[in-house]
Amino acid sequence: MSCRVVSWLGTAGVAARLRVNGRDVSLGSGGATMVSTGEADCSVVVMELAKGTVTLGADCGMA
């Protein structure tokens, strides 16, 4: 899985845009997207948006 650091953060801090495996994904706090690494399926989650920062989490299982 290739997740580029956040490419955009909304000025109100309610949404962030990530580039995951070459695909742009816009998510709010608590939002998640599924991605595949080829070895596992992963859920990438925006854990928190605060003060111009984004905290990401990921949960990966076996494919």
C-alpha positions as CSV (number, residue, x, y, z in Angstrom):
1,M,0.0,0.0,0.0
2,S,1.3,3.4,-0.9
3,C,-0.3,6.3,1.0
4,R,1.1,9.7,0.3
5,V,0.9,12.1,3.1
6,V,-2.3,14.2,3.0
7,S,-2.4,16.1,-0.3
8,W,-5.0,18.6,0.9
9,L,-6.6,19.6,4.2
10,G,-9.8,21.8,4.2
11,T,-9.5,25.2,5.8
12,A,-12.3,24.3,8.2
13,G,-10.5,21.1,9.2
14,V,-13.5,18.9,8.3
15,A,-12.0,17.0,5.4
16,A,-8.7,15.7,4.1
17,R,-7.7,14.3,0.7
18,L,-5.3,11.4,0.6
19,R,-3.6,9.7,-2.3
20,V,-3.8,5.9,-1.7
21,N,-2.5,3.5,-4.3
22,G,-2.6,6.3,-6.9
23,R,-6.3,7.2,-6.1
24,D,-7.4,10.4,-4.5
25,V,-9.8,9.9,-1.6
26,S,-11.5,12.7,0.4
27,L,-12.5,11.8,4.0
28,G,-13.8,13.5,7.0
29,S,-12.9,12.6,10.6
30,G,-13.9,9.0,11.1
31,G,-14.1,8.4,7.4
32,A,-12.5,5.2,6.0
33,T,-11.5,3.7,2.6
34,M,-10.6,0.2,1.7
35,V,-7.4,-0.5,-0.2
36,S,-5.6,-3.6,-1.2
37,T,-1.9,-4.1,-0.9
38,G,-1.9,-7.3,-2.9
39,E,-1.1,-9.2,0.3
40,A,-3.9,-7.8,2.4
41,D,-7.0,-5.7,2.4
42,C,-6.7,-2.6,4.6
43,S,-9.0,0.0,6.0
44,V,-7.4,3.4,6.1
45,V,-9.2,5.7,8.6
46,V,-8.9,9.4,9.4
47,M,-8.7,9.2,13.2
48,E,-8.6,12.9,13.9
49,L,-8.5,16.3,12.1
50,A,-7.3,19.0,14.4
51,K,-5.2,22.2,14.2
52,G,-4.0,21.6,10.7
53,T,-2.9,18.0,11.3
54,V,-4.4,14.6,10.3
55,T,-4.0,11.4,12.3
56,L,-4.4,8.3,10.2
57,G,-4.9,4.7,11.3
58,A,-4.9,1.4,9.3
59,D,-6.3,-2.0,10.0
60,C,-5.0,-4.8,7.6
61,G,-6.1,-8.4,7.4
62,M,-5.0,-11.3,5.2
63,A,-6.2,-11.3,1.6
